[in-house]
Amino acid sequence: MLSVYVIEYCRYVIIAVFLVSFFAKVVNTAQFENSISGFALLPQSYTKFVAILVLLGEFFVVVASVIGGSLLWLAFVSAALLLTIFGFAIAAILKRGIRTSCNCFGVSSNFVSYYDILRNVGLVMFAMVGWLTLSYSASIEYAIPLLERVAIALAAIIFVVIWIHLKEVVKVFEVR
């Protein structure tokens, strides 16, 4: 029965992350395209196409996660794949010393850092734990009561708000 709660928590984390990311990019698509261009990983002519692919991928993860059922495993795997690709892109930027903003969760003046890789690794782990727990669970047919579902969702949202601002949170606690 614990596995049902683990799956739901991971599911809500993935929904929150990709929903925030998707809407932040849709609201300012031009800035997102500039970020892709600033990464200097692909020819400029592919920028718009890649932006559309990323948005479609993020939208798919949200929709599949919300629908759940037989699509939930695919949502977890797709989320892990997208986050891994983003992580490698960030690592490539850092390795080449490019100072640019990710704008992963809205327009930001913060340059890409190792905290962004750590953030993605943590989120990949949530996607993989959700997928593995789902894969090895005898059944996920247990109905979680509404109040518990709301509590799980709120806990996931609080975690996501903190985790996507990992760099800023760490700076608050740095000893000066």
C-alpha positions, 0 to 999 in steps of 0.5 A: 500500500505504501507503494501507491503513495510513493507513486502518487507523490512522484506523479505529482512532483512530475506534474508540477515540474513539467506544468510549471516548466511548460507554461513558463516556456509558452508564456515567453516562447521567444525567450525560450528560443533565445535560451536554446540558441544561447546553448550553442548546441545546435545550428541556429536553424533548428532552434524553433523546431527544438523549442516545439519538440521540448514543449510537446514533450513537456505537454505530453508528460503532463497529460500522460501523468494526469490521465495516469493508468496505463500511460503513467509508466510512459509519463515517468520514462518520458520525464526521466528522458527529457530531464536527462537530455536537459541535464546533458545540455546543461553539462555541455554548456558548463563544460564549454564555459558558456554563460547563459540563462536556462530559463527552464522555469521562466525568464531568469537572469541566473546563469546555468550552474551545477545546481541545475544539473543537481536539480535535474538529477533529483527530478530524474530520480523521482521519475525513476522511483515512480516508474520502478515502484509502478513496475514492481507494484502488485496493484495500483488500484487502491483508491487514495482518499481525497484528503490524503490525495490533497496532502500528497499534492501539496507536499509535492508542490512545496517540494517542487517550489523549493527544488526548482529554486535550489540555487537560491535556497542554497545561497540563503543558507550559505555562511558568509 
